């Protein structure tokens, strides 16, 4: 007996879904970052001098923790295409960047330019780099690439806070994201086909 065939259509995120993932970056990724930093990051630097704590926390721990936390809302997604995961990652990164922007500006009085505006571009771009790795089954190297760019940005902020260095890192990050966006295709992540055909028995259909 021939089994029925189910064709799963390509997923293209709607406006409401994109908004949901912007909110996810704000209400999921940010609290997760704070939780990991407080419970795992802070104990690692206790006992060191103030400067060492600043360098280790901001330049090393923050990139690892934030780049993981930002892609966390994407983990539950199934049946996505490379392009849809990439797009949703941009949304999550934007939500994260907005919260960081508002926090630094209104809580710490940071200047908009050049200190905080670049973050609104950097976070979506770096998040999309890791997401591309997830979409192509190579999460670790792309995660480490995002972490390295984040480390470079934060290191210059702490050790040599100059505008040119931050602009260069931001430009590289955005360029890499744009390049990977061009490589991301409208095909399913699971098996790299434009459509997925799953054979099921009649008993499975109800």
Secondary structure, DSSP 8 states (H G I E B T S, - for coil): ----EEEE------HHHHHHHHHHIIIIIHHHHHHHIIIIIHHHHTTS-HHHHHIIIIIIIHHHHHHHHHHHTTTT--S-BHHHHHHHHHHHHHHHHHHHHHHHHHHS---IIIIIHHHHHHHHHHHHHHHHHHHTT-HHHHHHHHHHHHHHHHHHHHH---HHHHHHHHHHHHHHHHHHHHH--SSBTTTS-SSEEEE--GGG--
